[in-house]
Amino acid sequence: MNILITGGTGYIGTVLVEESVKAGHNTYVLTRNREKSEALEKQGVKVIVGDILQDGQWQQKINDMDAVIHLAAPPTWGKKVTKKVALSYADGHLELTKRLFAAIDPKHLKRLIFVGGTSYFGDSGNEAPRTESFQAEPKGWGPYISPSIKYAKEKIAEGYPASIVFPAQIYGPSSWMEQLFFQPLYTNKPITSLKGYSPYFSPIHIEDCARALLHLIEKGEIGEDYIISDLQPLKSTVFRDEIIKLMGVRNPKFREVPRWLCQLLLGPVLTEYATAHTNFSSKKLQETGFKFRYPTYIEGLPQVVDAWLKLQS
């Protein structure tokens, strides 16, 4: 199968590319970064150098594909996310979405997997896991991806062959896991958390997230939404304590910060994201026949911790 991945050099995209190649697909990556092209080509990836925000070869290539997985989004990692930054992100995200759909001929492309996030659904509460039919007020990044998701749903109603997927908390050996847990524990520094908050959240191992995206190309239904999370939602403190145990830290240090200070340091968007419950069910995904490599954090965290520790040596 010919699969084009946008955002293929990012956090999720890097692993998605590996899983796609491993599965035997003809894997194409659209990237603005010429420097990363050589490394991708060594993996067996076909590189299209370009930018969705600019006209280019990608617009012709996209309809030669069997499927497109759209991960590309404006960069935000490492920034304080003020409302101004978030609104700029929303504008950029929507523009990417509009240009992507404008390039697609729905008579030629077989499937588009459009990737959102569970913050779109809002605070789930901490009781029964919520499904795709749940909708509260979007939280965290939710209000800023909502315009793109609304637009995608409108295009699906017009006949575009797309499914929208909503990954929950994606964990792996880099990104937020490294910043919040691995580096502090490894260097004997305190783990920082929000005072008075231990929200429920729904983890998903990054490899299983990538595999689910590929799985839904063939097994998902056009026009349907799918949540991607593993089999066990849990409190964030339980997840944290398992990491501490696996890293062998006997006397971990903790630092609790009040919400107002978190807002000052990280901004209101990330603070809201960190305090909302994201307790979701992937039953609909499972009903398509998807099988997890790491069904819960108990199976997944040892692999992630081991992978990160190996990178340090």
C-alpha positions in Angstrom: 0.0 0.0 0.0 1.2 3.5 -0.8 0.9 5.7 2.3 1.8 9.3 2.7 2.5 10.7 6.2 2.5 14.4 6.9 4.4 15.3 10.1 6.5 12.2 9.7 9.5 13.6 11.5 7.7 14.6 14.7 7.0 12.7 17.9 4.3 10.4 16.6 5.4 10.5 13.0 8.9 9.1 13.6 7.5 6.0 15.1 4.6 5.8 12.6 7.2 5.8 9.8 9.1 2.9 11.4 5.9 0.9 11.9 4.7 1.6 8.3 8.0 0.4 6.8 8.1 -2.6 9.1 4.6 -3.5 7.9 5.8 -3.5 4.3 4.0 -0.4 3.1 5.5 1.9 0.4 6.0 4.8 2.8 6.2 8.4 1.7 6.9 11.3 4.1 6.2 15.0 3.3 8.8 17.1 5.1 10.1 20.7 4.9 13.4 19.5 6.3 15.9 18.5 3.6 18.5 17.5 6.3 16.2 14.7 7.5 15.6 13.4 4.0 18.8 11.3 3.9 18.0 9.5 7.2 14.5 8.8 6.1 15.7 7.4 2.8 18.1 5.0 4.6 15.0 3.6 6.3 13.5 2.9 2.9 11.2 5.9 2.9 10.4 7.9 -0.2 10.7 11.6 0.7 8.7 14.5 -0.7 10.3 17.8 0.2 7.6 20.4 0.6 5.3 22.4 2.8 1.5 22.0 2.9 1.3 25.8 3.2 3.0 26.2 -0.1 2.2 24.8 -3.6 4.5 22.0 -4.7 5.0 18.5 -5.8 3.1 17.1 -2.9 -0.2 18.3 -4.4 0.3 16.0 -7.4 1.6 13.1 -5.4 -1.1 13.1 -2.8 -3.7 11.6 -5.2 -1.3 8.8 -6.3 -1.5 7.4 -2.7 -3.8 4.8 -1.4 -3.9 6.5 2.0 -2.8 9.7 3.8 -2.2 9.9 7.5 -2.2 13.6 8.5 -0.2 14.5 11.6 1.3 17.8 10.6 0.6 20.7 13.0 2.2 24.0 13.9 5.1 23.6 16.3 4.5 24.4 20.0 6.7 22.0 22.0 8.8 23.7 24.6 6.9 27.0 24.5 4.8 28.8 27.1 1.4 28.5 25.6 -0.4 31.8 26.1 -3.9 32.4 24.6 -2.2 34.4 21.8 0.1 31.4 21.0 -2.8 29.0 21.1 -4.9 31.2 18.8 -2.0 31.4 16.3 -1.7 27.6 16.5 -5.5 27.3 15.8 -5.2 29.5 12.7 -2.2 27.6 11.4 -3.8 24.2 12.1 -6.9 25.2 10.2 -4.9 26.5 7.3 -3.0 23.2 7.1 -6.3 21.4 7.2 -7.9 23.5 4.4 -5.0 23.1 2.1 -4.8 19.4 2.7 -8.4 18.9 1.7 -8.1 21.3 -1.2 -5.3 19.1 -2.7 -7.3 15.8 -2.3 -9.4 14.4 -5.1 -11.9 12.2 -3.2 -12.4 10.2 -6.4 -8.8 9.0 -6.3 -7.6 8.9 -2.7 -9.0 5.8 -0.9 -8.5 6.9 2.7 -7.5 9.9 4.9 -6.7 9.3 8.6 -7.1 12.8 10.1 -5.5 13.0 13.6 -6.9 15.1 16.4 -6.7 14.5 20.2 -9.0 13.7 23.1 -8.8 17.2 24.4 -11.4 17.9 21.7 -14.0 16.0 23.8 -13.4 18.0 27.0 -13.1 16.9 30.6 -14.3 13.3 30.8 -14.8 13.2 34.6 -13.4 10.3 36.6 -16.2 7.8 36.5 -17.0 5.5 33.5 -14.6 5.9 30.5 -16.2 8.0 27.8 -16.6 7.1 24.2 -16.7 8.9 20.8 -20.2 10.2 21.4 -19.2 12.2 24.5 -18.9 15.9 24.1 -18.3 18.5 26.9 -16.6 21.8 26.5 -13.2 21.3 24.8 -10.3 21.7 27.3 -6.6 22.4 26.9 -5.7 22.2 23.2 -9.3 21.2 22.4 -10.7 24.6 21.6 -7.8 25.2 19.2 -8.1 22.0 17.2 -11.9 22.1 17.1 -12.1 24.4 14.0 -10.0 21.9 12.1 -12.1 18.9 13.2 -15.3 20.8 12.4 -13.9 21.5 8.9 -12.8 17.9 8.4 -16.3 16.7 9.4 -17.9 19.1 6.8 -15.6 17.7 4.1 -16.4 14.1 5.1 -20.1 15.0 4.7 -19.3 16.2 1.2 -17.9 12.8 0.3 -14.2 12.8 1.3 -13.0 9.3 2.4 -11.8 10.3 5.9 -11.9 9.0 9.4 -11.0 11.2 12.4 -8.9 9.7 15.2 -8.3 10.9 18.7 -5.2 9.6 20.4 -5.2 10.0 24.2 -2.0 10.4 26.2 0.7 9.1 24.0 3.8 7.9 26.0 7.2 6.9 24.8 10.9 7.4 25.5 11.0 11.1 24.5 9.0 14.3 24.6 6.9 14.9 27.8 7.9 11.7 29.5 11.5 12.6 29.3 10.9 16.2 30.6 8.5 15.4 33.4 9.8 12.0 34.7 12.9 10.5 33.2 15.4 13.4 33.4 14.4 14.5 36.9 14.6 10.9 38.3 17.8 10.2 36.5 19.5 13.4 37.8 18.0 13.2 41.3 15.9 16.3 40.8 12.3 16.7 41.9 9.3 15.6 39.8 7.0 18.6 39.5 3.3 18.2 39.7 0.2 20.4 40.2 -0.8 20.8 43.8 -4.2 19.3 44.5 -4.6 17.5 41.1 -4.4 13.8 40.2 -6.6 13.5 37.1 -7.5 10.3 35.4 -5.9 9.8 32.1 -5.9 7.3 29.3 -2.4 6.2 28.2 -1.5 4.7 24.8 2.0 3.5 24.0 3.4 5.4 21.0 4.0 2.2 19.1 0.4 1.1 19.5 -0.8 4.6 18.6 1.2 4.3 15.3 -0.1 0.8 14.7 -3.7 1.8 15.3 -3.4 4.6 12.7 -2.2 2.1 10.1 -4.8 -0.4 11.2 -7.7 2.1 10.7 -6.7 2.7 7.1 -8.2 -0.7 6.2 -10.3 -1.6 9.2 -11.9 1.7 10.1 -15.1 3.0 8.6 -15.2 6.2 6.5 -16.9 9.0 8.4 -16.4 7.4 11.8 -14.4 8.8 14.8 -12.0 6.5 16.8 -10.4 7.1 20.2 -7.0 5.5 20.5 -6.2 4.6 24.1 -5.1 1.4 25.9 -7.2 -0.9 28.1 -6.6 0.8 31.5 -7.3 4.5 32.3 -5.7 5.4 35.6 -4.7 8.2 37.9 -1.7 10.1 36.8 0.0 9.5 40.2 -0.3 5.7 39.7 1.4 6.0 36.3 4.1 8.2 37.9 4.8 5.8 40.7 5.2 2.9 38.3 7.9 4.9 36.5 9.7 5.6 39.8 9.7 1.9 40.6 11.0 0.8 37.2 13.8 3.4 37.3 14.8 2.0 40.7 14.7 5.4 42.5 14.2 4.7 46.2 13.7 8.2 47.6 12.3 10.4 44.8 11.9 14.1 45.3 8.6 15.9 44.6 7.7 19.5 44.1 4.1 20.6 44.0 3.3 23.9 42.4 0.0 25.8 42.7 -2.2 26.3 39.7 -1.5 30.0 39.5 2.2 29.4 39.2 1.7 26.7 36.6 -0.3 29.2 34.6 2.4 31.8 34.9 5.2 29.3 33.8 3.4 27.2 31.2 0.4 29.3 30.3 -3.4 28.6 30.7 -3.7 26.1 27.9 -1.2 23.6 29.2 -2.4 24.1 32.7 -6.0 23.3 31.7 -4.8 20.3 29.7 -2.9 19.0 32.8 -5.9 19.3 35.2 -8.7 17.9 33.1 -9.7 14.2 33.3 -9.1 12.3 30.1 -10.8 9.0 30.9 -11.7 7.4 27.6 -12.6 4.0 26.1 -11.1 2.5 22.9 -13.9 -0.1 22.6 -14.8 1.1 19.1 -11.2 0.7 18.0 -11.0 -2.8 19.5 -14.2 -3.8 17.7 -12.4 -3.3 14.4 -10.0 -6.2 15.5 -7.1 -4.1 16.7 -4.8 -5.9 19.1 -2.5 -4.0 21.4 1.2 -4.7 21.6 1.1 -3.1 25.1 -2.4 -3.5 26.4 -1.8 -1.4 29.6 0.9 0.7 31.2 2.1 -2.4 33.1 3.3 -3.9 29.8 4.3 -0.6 28.1 6.2 1.3 30.7 9.0 -1.3 31.2 9.8 -1.1 27.4 9.7 2.7 27.4 11.9 3.1 30.5 14.4 0.5 29.2 14.6 2.3 25.8 15.2 5.6 27.4 17.9 4.3 29.7 19.7 2.7 26.8 19.8 6.0 25.0 21.6 7.5 28.0 24.4 5.0 27.7 
